[in-house]
Amino acid sequence: MLNYKPKDWAGKLAAGFLKNPLTSILGIALLLLGFISLQVMPREEDPQIAISGGAVIVPLPGAKAPEVEKVIVEPLERKLREIKGIDHIYGMAMDNVGIVNVVYKIGERREDANLKLYDKVMQNMDQMPKGTMQPLVKPFDIDIDIPIVTVAFYPKEGSKADYEKMYEIIRKLQQKVNAIKNVAKTTLKGSHKPQFNVDVDLNKLSAYNLSLGQIMKAIQSVAVDVPDVKGRTKDNKLLIFGVKNAIESVEDVKSIIVAQYMGSPIYLRDVAKVERGIDYQNFKTAYLDMREVKKGSEEEEHKEYGDFLPEKEQVTLTIAKLAGTNAVFVAQDVEKLLEEYRPILEKEGIGYIVTRDYGKRANEAVNELVHHLVITILIIAVMLVFALGFKESIIVTFTVPAILAVTLFVAYITGQTINRITLFAFLLSLGLLVDAAIIVIENIHRHLHAHDVDCKDMDELLVEATDEIGAPTNIATLAIILTMVPMAFVGGMMGSFMKPIPLNVPVALIASLFVAYIFTPYLSRKLLKKPEHKHPHCPVEKEAK
């Protein structure tokens, strides 16, 4: 039973956990929770910033740009400004269509912003001029528009893979990538769709007195492959008619009858050259610079590139992840699928290079900062050996990973990701985290070397030493926390980017108080001992006369 009655909650915590058998279990549990949180927390190179907005597209067929501006764009801009949270509105009027782009303030919830935008447009449909078509509200998907993995596919040297076959294989692979957990969006850059190309000879067209419109209608009339429901039978079954697509080869296209001339049919081959190819009118061709291949093992692996073809036409598959998910795991799953698909690609003569691996970069950035964090902890431990002593240094050094473990766990359960800014917040607060533990251990050290140490019980001494510094340590920590609070109110892009600092530093400082008041006295009781004096000096109370 302690004779000393603690006055501050620092002493009460020390007294409550000093002899508690669960204290050691609590310490081990905290370290395990921190380690597990570090492993399972979503990793990113930079924090994702919530950017909301959208475009409202309103078609008005037959209207000129000035008219569209007056009756569509300007009234719509006025109505959209009634929505709370909008930062900028940009209107654009063209012939037949008006477009209004809306950008919300950074930090607005994307789902709520999209819903408010759609509601406002629909509420004012009755004010649209006659002839206006249904507006299209297209939200911005900034969260999933930035790819974390990009893979460039190219035909290998000497392979017989044509573009049509290559496109078909990559599209199938894209479908499989889309099925990977937490993959949000995939696109093909530099791709060309296979098609039949019809080059019309204008001279022959004039000779037969035909127009391009007749050619287009003739092709469209046989290029339909849509089943048609024709009602139900007596036994209540659907009756569906379908016509097989009439165009399946180049010869089918050439044999299309476009008109009659003097009683004889005019075929498409009579007025045009027909070939099977790609949509060459799409000028978004991409090339892969083979000279940028890294030296070393990768160069040996891809030595079939050759030095005589520095550039190859390629198709890039981009993969984006869902917001708040682990970029490392998503990238690893994508690369695993690519390895499984490699035999099929090699069989068809298609090679690939991972040109962007955001997951790998994020993992390296996080591991590097964790490595620096460990080095910093070791440096602190060595410095404390000279300042306080070996055993005291061990006690203070234990508190650092315990505090970081608590902070990581809180960050994990609150939905944060671990990134460069999160770890920078830990590094920033690292020097502050040991303050409370150092103050406690220093006061314990002072009490252990006081002249009346022999007259006090060790447990009472530890509780008293912790309780003495409780109030000033609490105030000092609170003052530091208050210096971080204003950063939470910084708006704009910088405020969202630096948000992990005001979120994590205060949590780490509060955790440092609890860890210092609970574990420093407990470990001191296990590791430190009162110095032995040959002649104890205990104050003796004078007897009353």
C-alpha positions in Angstrom: 0.0 0.0 0.0 1.5 3.4 -1.0 1.7 6.1 1.5 2.1 8.7 -1.2 -1.2 9.9 -2.7 -0.7 11.0 -6.3 -2.3 14.4 -7.2 -2.0 14.3 -11.0 -3.2 11.7 -13.4 0.4 11.0 -14.3 1.0 9.6 -10.9 -2.3 7.8 -10.9 -1.4 6.0 -14.1 2.0 5.1 -12.7 0.5 3.7 -9.6 -2.2 1.8 -11.5 0.2 0.0 -13.8 3.3 -0.2 -11.7 2.6 -3.7 -10.3 -0.1 -4.7 -12.8 0.8 -8.0 -14.5 -1.0 -6.8 -17.6 1.4 -3.9 -18.2 4.0 -6.1 -19.9 1.2 -7.7 -22.0 0.0 -4.2 -22.9 3.5 -3.2 -24.1 3.9 -6.3 -26.3 0.3 -5.8 -27.7 1.1 -2.2 -28.6 4.2 -3.2 -30.5 2.4 -6.0 -32.3 -0.5 -3.7 -33.3 2.0 -1.1 -34.6 3.9 -3.8 -36.6 0.7 -5.2 -38.1 -0.6 -1.7 -38.9 2.6 -0.9 -40.7 2.3 -4.1 -42.8 -1.4 -3.8 -43.7 -1.9 0.0 -44.0 -2.4 1.0 -47.6 0.9 2.4 -49.0 1.2 5.3 -51.4 4.0 7.5 -52.4 1.9 10.7 -51.8 -1.4 11.2 -50.1 -4.4 11.2 -52.4 -6.2 14.6 -52.5 -10.0 14.7 -52.9 -10.8 16.8 -56.0 -14.4 17.1 -57.0 -16.1 18.5 -60.1 -17.9 17.7 -63.3 -19.1 18.9 -66.7 -22.7 19.6 -67.7 -23.1 19.1 -71.4 -26.4 20.5 -72.8 -27.1 19.9 -76.6 -29.3 22.4 -78.4 -29.4 21.3 -82.1 -29.5 24.1 -84.7 -28.4 26.9 -82.3 -25.4 29.1 -82.9 -22.8 29.7 -80.3 -24.0 33.2 -79.2 -27.5 31.8 -78.8 -26.3 28.9 -76.8 -24.3 31.2 -74.5 -27.4 33.4 -73.8 -30.1 30.7 -73.3 -28.0 27.7 -72.0 -24.6 28.6 -70.6 -25.2 31.9 -68.7 -28.5 30.7 -67.0 -26.9 27.4 -66.1 -23.9 29.2 -64.6 -26.2 31.3 -62.4 -28.1 28.3 -61.1 -25.0 26.2 -60.4 -23.5 29.0 -58.3 -26.3 28.3 -55.8 -24.6 25.1 -54.9 -22.5 25.4 -51.7 -18.8 24.4 -52.0 -18.2 25.3 -55.7 -14.9 27.1 -56.3 -14.9 27.8 -60.0 -17.3 27.6 -62.9 -16.2 27.7 -66.5 -18.7 28.0 -69.3 -18.1 27.3 -73.0 -20.6 27.8 -75.8 -20.3 26.2 -79.3 -22.6 25.6 -82.2 -25.3 23.1 -81.1 -24.0 22.5 -77.6 -23.1 24.3 -74.3 -20.6 23.0 -71.7 -20.3 24.2 -68.1 -17.4 22.8 -66.1 -17.7 22.9 -62.3 -14.8 22.6 -59.9 -15.5 22.2 -56.2 -13.3 23.4 -53.3 -10.6 20.8 -52.4 -11.8 18.5 -49.7 -15.4 18.3 -50.7 -16.8 14.8 -50.7 -16.9 13.6 -54.3 -20.1 11.6 -54.0 -22.0 14.5 -52.3 -20.7 17.0 -54.8 -21.7 14.9 -57.8 -25.2 14.4 -56.3 -25.7 18.1 -55.7 -24.6 18.9 -59.3 -27.0 16.4 -60.8 -29.9 17.5 -58.6 -29.4 21.2 -59.5 -29.4 20.4 -63.2 -32.5 18.2 -63.0 -34.4 20.8 -60.9 -34.0 23.4 -63.6 -34.9 21.3 -66.6 -38.2 23.2 -67.0 -36.3 26.4 -67.6 -34.4 25.0 -70.6 -35.5 26.4 -74.0 -37.6 24.4 -76.3 -35.6 21.9 -78.4 -33.0 21.3 -75.7 -31.9 17.7 -75.4 -31.4 15.8 -72.2 -28.3 17.2 -70.4 -25.4 15.0 -69.7 -23.8 15.4 -66.3 -20.3 13.8 -66.3 -18.4 13.9 -63.0 -14.6 14.1 -62.9 -13.0 10.9 -61.6 -9.7 12.4 -60.5 -9.2 9.7 -57.8 -9.0 6.9 -60.4 -7.6 8.8 -63.4 -4.0 8.6 -62.3 -2.5 5.1 -63.1 -0.3 3.3 -60.7 0.9 0.7 -63.3 1.5 1.2 -67.0 2.5 -1.7 -69.3 3.7 -1.2 -72.8 3.1 -4.0 -75.3 4.9 -4.3 -78.6 5.5 -6.8 -81.4 8.8 -8.5 -81.0 11.4 -8.4 -83.7 10.6 -11.0 -86.4 7.2 -11.9 -85.0 4.2 -12.3 -87.2 1.8 -10.7 -84.8 -0.4 -8.2 -86.7 -2.0 -5.3 -85.0 -5.5 -6.8 -85.1 -4.3 -10.0 -83.3 -2.3 -7.9 -80.8 -5.2 -5.7 -80.0 -7.5 -8.7 -79.4 -5.1 -10.3 -77.0 -4.5 -7.1 -75.1 -8.2 -6.5 -74.8 -8.7 -9.9 -73.2 -5.8 -9.2 -70.8 -7.4 -5.8 -70.0 -10.6 -7.7 -69.0 -8.7 -9.9 -66.7 -6.8 -7.0 -65.1 -10.1 -5.3 -64.4 -11.2 -8.3 -62.4 -8.2 -7.8 -59.9 -9.3 -6.7 -56.5 -9.1 -2.8 -56.0 -8.4 -2.1 -59.7 -10.6 0.8 -60.6 -10.0 1.8 -64.2 -8.0 0.5 -67.1 -7.4 2.2 -70.5 -5.5 1.5 -73.6 -3.3 4.3 -74.9 -2.0 4.3 -78.5 -4.4 1.5 -79.5 -6.1 1.2 -82.9 -9.2 -0.8 -83.4 -9.4 -3.2 -86.4 -11.7 -2.2 -89.1 -12.4 -2.3 -92.9 -11.0 0.7 -94.6 -12.8 2.0 -97.7 -10.9 4.4 -99.9 -13.3 5.9 -102.4 -12.1 7.0 -105.8 -13.8 10.3 -106.4 -13.3 10.2 -110.1 -15.2 6.9 -110.4 -17.8 8.2 -108.0 -18.5 11.1 -110.4 -18.5 8.8 -113.4 -21.3 6.8 -111.8 -23.0 9.9 -110.6 -22.9 8.8 -107.0 -22.4 10.6 -103.7 -20.5 9.7 -100.5 -23.8 9.6 -98.6 -25.0 6.7 -100.8 -21.8 4.8 -100.1 -22.3 5.3 -96.3 -26.0 4.2 -96.4 -25.2 1.2 -98.4 -22.5 0.0 -95.9 -24.6 0.8 -92.9 -27.6 -1.1 -94.2 -25.7 -4.4 -94.0 -23.6 -3.7 -91.0 -26.3 -4.3 -88.4 -26.3 -7.4 -86.2 -29.0 -6.7 -83.6 -31.6 -9.3 -82.7 -35.2 -8.2 -82.8 -38.0 -9.4 -80.4 -41.1 -10.2 -82.4 -43.5 -11.0 -79.6 -44.5 -14.2 -77.8 -45.7 -17.6 -78.9 -48.8 -19.3 -77.7 -46.9 -21.1 -74.9 -45.6 -17.7 -73.7 -42.1 -18.0 -75.2 -40.2 -15.0 -76.7 -39.8 -15.1 -80.4 -36.5 -13.5 -81.5 -35.3 -13.0 -85.0 -31.6 -12.3 -85.8 -29.8 -11.8 -89.0 -26.2 -12.8 -89.3 -23.8 -9.9 -89.9 -23.4 -9.6 -93.7 -19.9 -8.2 -93.3 -17.3 -10.6 -92.2 -14.5 -10.3 -94.7 -13.0 -7.9 -97.2 -14.9 -9.7 -100.1 -18.2 -9.1 -98.3 -17.5 -5.4 -98.1 -16.4 -5.3 -101.8 -19.6 -7.1 -102.8 -21.9 -4.4 -101.3 -24.3 -3.0 -103.9 -24.3 0.8 -103.6 -26.6 1.6 -106.6 -28.0 0.6 -109.9 -26.6 2.0 -113.2 -28.4 1.3 -116.5 -30.0 -1.9 -115.0 -26.7 -3.2 -113.7 -25.6 -3.2 -110.0 -22.7 -1.1 -109.0 -20.6 -2.8 -106.3 -18.4 -1.0 -103.8 -15.3 -2.5 -105.4 -16.2 -0.6 -108.6 -15.8 2.8 -106.9 -13.5 2.1 -103.9 -10.5 0.2 -102.7 -11.3 -2.0 -99.7 -8.7 -3.3 -97.2 -8.7 -4.9 -93.8 -6.7 -2.8 -91.4 -6.9 -0.4 -88.4 -8.5 2.9 -87.7 -5.6 4.9 -89.2 -7.6 8.1 -88.9 -6.9 7.8 -85.1 -3.6 9.7 -84.8 -3.0 8.7 -81.2 -0.2 6.3 -82.1 2.4 5.8 -79.3 6.0 4.6 -79.6 8.3 2.9 -77.2 11.9 4.2 -77.1 14.0 1.1 -76.7 17.1 3.0 -75.9 15.7 3.8 -72.5 15.8 0.2 -71.4 17.8 0.0 -68.1 21.3 -1.4 -68.2 22.1 -4.7 -66.5 19.8 -7.7 -66.1 16.9 -6.0 -67.8 19.0 -5.3 -70.9 20.0 -8.9 -71.0 16.4 -10.0 -70.6 15.3 -7.8 -73.4 18.3 -8.1 -75.7 16.0 -9.2 -78.5 15.1 -5.5 -78.9 18.2 -4.8 -80.9 20.1 -1.5 -81.3 18.9 -0.9 -84.8 15.3 -0.3 -83.9 15.3 2.5 -81.2 11.5 3.0 -81.5 8.6 0.5 -81.7 5.0 1.2 -82.1 3.2 0.0 -78.9 0.0 -0.1 -76.9 0.1 1.0 -73.3 -2.3 -0.5 -70.7 -2.8 1.8 -67.8 -4.2 0.6 -64.5 -5.5 2.8 -61.7 -6.6 1.7 -58.2 -9.5 2.6 -55.9 -8.9 5.5 -53.6 -7.5 4.5 -50.2 -6.3 1.1 -51.2 -2.8 -0.3 -51.1 -0.9 0.6 -54.3 1.8 -2.0 -53.5 -0.7 -4.9 -53.4 -2.5 -3.8 -56.5 0.7 -3.5 -58.5 2.0 -6.9 -57.3 -1.3 -8.5 -58.3 -1.1 -6.9 -61.8 2.5 -8.1 -62.2 1.6 -11.6 -61.1 -1.2 -11.7 -63.7 1.3 -10.5 -66.4 3.7 -13.3 -65.5 0.9 -15.9 -65.8 -0.1 -14.4 -69.2 3.5 -14.2 -70.5 3.5 -17.6 -72.3 0.5 -16.6 -74.3 2.1 -13.3 -75.2 5.4 -15.0 -76.2 3.6 -17.5 -78.3 2.0 -14.6 -80.3 5.3 -12.7 -80.5 4.3 -9.9 -78.2 6.6 -8.4 -75.6 5.9 -6.0 -72.8 7.7 -3.7 -70.4 6.4 -2.3 -67.2 7.0 1.4 -67.8 5.5 2.7 -64.5 5.2 0.9 -61.2 3.8 3.3 -58.6 3.5 0.5 -56.1 7.2 -0.3 -56.2 8.1 3.4 -55.8 5.6 3.8 -52.9 7.0 0.7 -51.2 10.6 1.9 -51.7 9.7 5.4 -50.4 8.0 4.0 -47.3 10.8 1.4 -46.6 13.4 4.1 -46.9 11.7 6.4 -44.5 11.1 3.5 -42.0 14.8 2.7 -42.4 15.7 6.3 -41.5 13.2 6.2 -38.6 15.1 3.2 -37.2 18.4 4.9 -37.6 17.1 8.0 -35.8 15.8 5.8 -32.9 19.3 4.2 -32.6 21.0 7.6 -32.6 18.7 8.8 -29.8 19.5 5.6 -27.8 23.2 6.1 -28.1 22.9 9.8 -27.1 20.8 8.9 -24.1 23.5 6.3 -22.9 25.9 9.2 -22.4 23.3 11.6 -21.0 21.4 9.3 -18.6 23.1 5.9 -18.5 22.7 2.5 -20.2 19.6 1.2 -18.4 17.9 4.6 -18.5 18.6 4.7 -22.2 16.9 1.3 -22.8 13.8 2.5 -20.9 13.5 5.7 -23.0 14.3 3.9 -26.3 11.5 1.5 -25.7 8.9 4.3 -25.5 9.7 5.5 -29.1 8.5 2.4 -31.0 5.6 2.0 -28.5 4.4 5.6 -29.2 4.8 5.1 -33.0 2.9 1.8 -32.7 0.0 3.6 -31.1 0.1 6.4 -33.7 0.2 3.9 -36.6 -2.7 1.9 -35.2 -4.8 5.1 -34.8 -4.0 6.2 -38.3 -5.0 2.8 -39.6 -8.4 2.6 -37.9 -9.1 6.2 -39.1 -8.7 5.2 -42.7 -5.3 6.9 -43.4 -2.7 5.6 -45.7 1.0 5.4 -45.0 2.9 7.7 -47.4 5.8 10.1 -47.4 3.9 12.8 -45.6 2.6 10.4 -42.9 6.1 9.2 -42.2 7.4 12.8 -42.3 5.0 13.6 -39.5 6.5 10.8 -37.5 10.0 12.0 -38.2 9.0 15.5 -37.3 7.5 14.5 -34.0 10.3 11.9 -33.1 12.4 14.5 -31.2 9.3 15.5 -29.3 8.2 11.9 -28.5 11.0 11.2 -26.0 10.6 14.5 -24.1 8.0 13.1 -21.7 9.9 9.8 -21.1 13.2 11.7 -20.6 11.6 14.1 -18.1 10.1 11.1 -16.1 13.3 9.0 -16.1 15.4 12.1 -15.2 13.2 12.8 -12.2 13.3 9.2 -11.2 17.1 9.3 -11.4 17.1 12.5 -9.2 15.0 10.8 -6.6 17.2 7.7 -6.6 20.2 9.8 -5.8 18.5 12.0 -3.2 19.8 12.0 0.4 16.7 10.4 1.8 16.4 7.6 -0.8 17.0 4.9 1.8 13.9 6.0 3.7 11.5 5.5 0.8 10.0 2.4 -0.8 11.0 1.9 -4.4 7.4 1.8 -5.6 6.5 5.0 -3.7 9.6 6.7 -5.1 8.6 5.9 -8.7 5.1 7.1 -8.3 6.1 10.3 -6.5 8.8 11.1 -9.2 6.3 10.6 -12.0 3.5 12.6 -10.2 5.8 15.6 -9.6 6.4 16.3 -13.2 2.9 15.4 -14.4 1.4 18.9 -14.5 4.3 20.8 -16.2 4.8 18.0 -18.7 1.1 18.0 -19.6 1.1 21.7 -20.2 4.3 21.6 -22.3 2.9 18.8 -24.5 -0.4 20.7 -24.9 1.5 23.8 -26.0 3.3 21.9 -28.7 0.0 20.3 -29.8 -1.6 23.7 -30.1 1.2 24.8 -32.5 0.1 22.0 -34.9 -3.6 22.7 -34.7 -3.6 25.8 -37.1 -2.1 23.6 -39.8 -5.4 21.6 -39.9 -7.2 24.7 -41.1 -5.0 25.4 -44.1 -7.1 25.1 -47.2 -6.4 24.4 -50.8 -4.1 21.9 -52.3 -1.3 22.4 -49.7 -3.7 22.0 -46.8 -4.9 18.6 -48.2 -1.4 17.5 -49.0 0.0 18.3 -45.5 -3.1 17.0 -43.7 -1.3 13.9 -42.2 0.9 16.2 -40.1 -1.8 17.9 -37.9 -3.6 14.5 -37.8 -0.7 12.4 -36.6 1.6 14.6 -34.6 -1.0 15.4 -31.9 -1.9 11.8 -31.6 1.8 10.9 -31.2 2.4 13.5 -28.5 -0.7 12.4 -26.5 0.4 8.8 -26.9 3.9 9.8 -25.6 2.4 11.0 -22.3 0.5 7.8 -21.7 3.5 5.6 -22.6 5.8 7.7 -20.5 3.5 7.6 -17.4 2.7 3.9 -17.7 5.9 2.2 -19.0 8.7 4.4 -17.7 8.0 3.8 -14.0 7.2 0.1 -14.8 10.5 -0.5 -16.6 12.4 1.5 -14.0 11.1 -0.8 -11.3 12.4 -3.8 -13.3 15.8 -2.3 -14.3 16.8 0.3 -11.8 17.8 -0.2 -8.2 18.3 2.2 -5.3 22.0 2.9 -4.6 23.2 1.2 -1.4 24.6 3.5 1.3 26.6 2.2 4.3 25.2 5.0 6.5 21.6 5.7 5.6 20.4 9.2 6.3 16.8 9.2 7.3 15.2 12.3 8.9 14.1 11.4 12.4 11.0 13.2 13.7 11.6 14.8 17.1 9.5 13.4 19.9 7.0 15.8 21.4 8.0 17.0 24.9 
